[in-house]
Amino acid sequence: MNTTKSYAAKYKEKQREEAKLSGICIRCLAQKAILSRTCCTTCHMKTLIQESFKFDRDRKKPHSSSARGSCYVDQFNTPARKKIISDIIAKFDGTCHYTGIPIEIGLTASLVFKLPKTHVSMYGADAIYAASNVVWCHKGVSALKSNKTDADFRKWLVDSLLQKLISDQIHANHS
């Protein structure tokens, strides 16, 4: 097996190194990279989306990658991939889906499944792994949502806020 790199591979590696030093995205080699990152907003969004559509963390399925430990779900097949990615990118408006607070790709933005992946046996893979089931939200909100459904999380969020408001009002009245 020949271990020397081809001319094309060496050229691409050199381009990426120059882009990195210039603050340009090392993936598309066109847009400015996000501060303290090596890729641009669009490329980072694509990576987040692709990672969200992976499964098989135990690396037991055919085509599982030992590096990532997962392969793509059937719904994220090659013909559908570009459409799904563009649909999800188009949803990004710079605000959290649940709270409306500003979010930034590469810093505070996270992708969340409205119907969580853990519910795939209940709702089916077609419902879970669909662009319409994915929303952009704040990383902190994503951690709070955990594996709740969209409806359950919204109810929990409202109930929690009401409890906090009532508690604050009671404390204010007794002070």
RODO-2510 file (C-alpha; in nm, 4 decimals, decimal comma):
residues 175
     n   res          X          Y          Z
     1     m     0,0000     0,0000     0,0000
     2     n     0,1352     0,3372    -0,1026
     3     t     0,1364     0,5753     0,1926
     4     t     0,2458     0,8845     0,0018
     5     k    -0,0168     1,1504    -0,0473
     6     s    -0,1382     1,2334    -0,3926
     7     y    -0,0725     1,5752    -0,5390
     8     a    -0,4436     1,6634    -0,5013
     9     a    -0,4439     1,5633    -0,1321
    10     k    -0,1297     1,7677    -0,0645
    11     y    -0,2775     2,0665    -0,2481
    12     k    -0,6048     2,0448    -0,0516
    13     e    -0,4124     2,0158     0,2764
    14     k    -0,2063     2,3232     0,1864
    15     q    -0,5238     2,5163     0,0975
    16     r    -0,6815     2,4279     0,4313
    17     e    -0,3708     2,5291     0,6242
    18     e    -0,3562     2,8644     0,4438
    19     a    -0,7289     2,9183     0,5019
    20     k    -0,6912     2,8423     0,8725
    21     l    -0,4095     3,0959     0,9051
    22     s    -0,6176     3,3550     0,7177
    23     g    -0,9310     3,2996     0,9273
    24     i    -1,1188     3,1424     0,6344
    25     c    -1,3360     2,8308     0,6650
    26     i    -1,1268     2,5170     0,6075
    27     r    -1,4274     2,3293     0,4641
    28     c    -1,5704     2,5588     0,1973
    29     l    -1,2563     2,7751     0,1660
    30     a    -1,4790     3,0735     0,0925
    31     q    -1,6437     3,2311     0,3969
    32     k    -1,4896     3,3819     0,7080
    33     a    -1,4575     3,1312     0,9928
    34     i    -1,6490     3,1774     1,3165
    35     l    -1,4345     3,3377     1,5870
    36     s    -1,2234     3,0692     1,7627
    37     r    -1,3421     2,8051     1,5096
    38     t    -1,1995     2,6738     1,1847
    39     c    -1,5249     2,6750     0,9879
    40     c    -1,7890     2,9266     0,8816
    41     t    -2,1441     2,9475     1,0138
    42     t    -2,2943     2,7539     0,7208
    43     c    -2,0415     2,4692     0,7395
    44     h    -2,0819     2,4502     1,1176
    45     m    -2,4616     2,4313     1,0761
    46     k    -2,4224     2,1488     0,8228
    47     t    -2,2018     1,9571     1,0664
    48     l    -2,4530     1,9992     1,3518
    49     i    -2,7327     1,8735     1,1271
    50     q    -2,5330     1,5758     1,0006
    51     e    -2,4369     1,4746     1,3541
    52     s    -2,8030     1,4945     1,4589
    53     f    -2,9029     1,2437     1,1928
    54     k    -2,6638     0,9722     1,3078
    55     f    -2,7351     0,6670     1,5190
    56     d    -2,5806     0,3363     1,6285
    57     r    -2,3531     0,4686     1,9003
    58     d    -2,2427     0,1089     1,9696
    59     r    -2,0916     0,0800     1,6187
    60     k    -2,2755    -0,2451     1,5433
    61     k    -2,4527    -0,1537     1,2175
    62     p    -2,2959    -0,1972     0,8732
    63     h    -2,1196     0,1211     0,7558
    64     s    -2,0758     0,2499     1,1115
    65     s    -1,7735     0,4714     1,1396
    66     s    -1,5251     0,3823     1,4086
    67     a    -1,4303     0,7496     1,4336
    68     r    -1,7836     0,8789     1,4938
    69     g    -1,9434     0,5610     1,6161
    70     s    -2,2548     0,6020     1,4100
    71     c    -2,4001     0,5945     1,0616
    72     y    -2,6819     0,7932     0,9064
    73     v    -3,0443     0,6991     0,9491
    74     d    -3,2232     0,5852     0,6329
    75     q    -3,4192     0,9124     0,6182
    76     f    -3,0893     1,1001     0,5740
    77     n    -2,9935     0,9139     0,2569
    78     t    -2,7834     1,0818    -0,0085
    79     p    -3,0688     1,2056    -0,2324
    80     a    -3,2572     1,3601     0,0611
    81     r    -2,9560     1,4969     0,2498
    82     k    -2,9159     1,8322     0,0699
    83     k    -3,2883     1,9089     0,0949
    84     i    -3,3020     1,8248     0,4671
    85     i    -2,9894     2,0305     0,5396
    86     s    -3,1150     2,3331     0,3444
    87     d    -3,4600     2,3112     0,5107
    88     i    -3,3073     2,3055     0,8592
    89     i    -3,0607     2,5865     0,7802
    90     a    -3,3506     2,7946     0,6457
    91     k    -3,5260     2,7625     0,9841
    92     f    -3,2419     2,9436     1,1620
    93     d    -3,3514     3,2974     1,2459
    94     g    -3,1013     3,3742     1,5215
    95     t    -3,3459     3,3096     1,8063
    96     c    -3,4279     3,0156     2,0304
    97     h    -3,7411     2,8288     1,9175
    98     y    -3,8662     2,8003     2,2765
    99     t    -3,7658     3,1283     2,4406
   100     g    -3,6981     3,3742     2,1597
   101     i    -3,3615     3,4707     2,3100
   102     p    -3,0780     3,5356     2,0608
   103     i    -2,8556     3,2388     1,9733
   104     e    -2,5341     3,2165     1,7731
   105     i    -2,4050     2,9279     1,5656
   106     g    -2,0814     2,7981     1,7140
   107     l    -2,1526     2,9492     2,0545
   108     t    -2,5027     2,9126     2,1965
   109     a    -2,7096     2,7452     1,9220
   110     s    -2,8129     2,3826     1,9414
   111     l    -3,0340     2,1534     1,7350
   112     v    -3,3217     1,9833     1,9147
   113     f    -3,5708     1,7213     1,8031
   114     k    -3,9258     1,8272     1,8977
   115     l    -4,0084     1,4569     1,9249
   116     p    -3,6895     1,3169     2,0813
   117     k    -3,4898     1,0354     1,9228
   118     t    -3,5592     0,8237     2,2318
   119     h    -3,9269     0,8123     2,1240
   120     v    -3,8543     0,6546     1,7835
   121     s    -4,0315     0,3291     1,8769
   122     m    -4,3443     0,5264     1,9677
   123     y    -4,3618     0,7713     1,6743
   124     g    -4,1580     0,5955     1,4036
   125     a    -3,8345     0,6944     1,2344
   126     d    -4,0076     0,8932     0,9584
   127     a    -4,1637     1,1292     1,2139
   128     i    -3,8486     1,1632     1,4245
   129     y    -3,5873     1,2031     1,1497
   130     a    -3,7636     1,4752     0,9517
   131     a    -3,6586     1,8350     0,8959
   132     s    -3,9940     1,9473     1,0370
   133     n    -3,9088     1,7785     1,3690
   134     v    -3,5828     1,9706     1,4200
   135     v    -3,5593     2,3218     1,5683
   136     w    -3,2798     2,5596     1,6675
   137     c    -3,2632     2,6550     2,0338
   138     h    -3,0259     2,7757     2,3036
   139     k    -2,7881     2,5095     2,4400
   140     g    -2,9119     2,5729     2,7948
   141     v    -3,2726     2,5267     2,6865
   142     s    -3,1730     2,2104     2,5014
   143     a    -3,0305     2,0696     2,8256
   144     l    -3,3553     2,1521     3,0076
   145     k    -3,5675     1,9935     2,7351
   146     s    -3,3738     1,6675     2,7559
   147     n    -3,5951     1,3879     2,6186
   148     k    -3,9290     1,5622     2,6658
   149     t    -4,1567     1,6049     2,3659
   150     d    -4,2153     1,9569     2,2357
   151     a    -4,5623     1,9751     2,3947
   152     d    -4,4455     1,8328     2,7299
   153     f    -4,1496     2,0708     2,7413
   154     r    -4,3633     2,3777     2,6629
   155     k    -4,6075     2,2779     2,9389
   156     w    -4,3209     2,2176     3,1841
   157     l    -4,1643     2,5524     3,0911
   158     v    -4,4872     2,7466     3,1468
   159     d    -4,5605     2,5613     3,4728
   160     s    -4,2061     2,6278     3,6000
   161     l    -4,2285     2,9973     3,5156
   162     l    -4,5691     3,0284     3,6830
   163     q    -4,4390     2,8567     3,9979
   164     k    -4,1427     3,0946     4,0023
   165     l    -4,3669     3,4001     3,9593
   166     i    -4,6037     3,2833     4,2340
   167     s    -4,3137     3,2064     4,4666
   168     d    -4,1582     3,5476     4,4015
   169     q    -4,4936     3,7182     4,4648
   170     i    -4,5408     3,5312     4,7952
   171     h    -4,1901     3,6260     4,9091
   172     a    -4,2483     3,9875     4,8099
   173     n    -4,5755     4,0010     5,0072
   174     h    -4,4092     3,8585     5,3225
   175     s    -4,1157     4,0961     5,3129
***
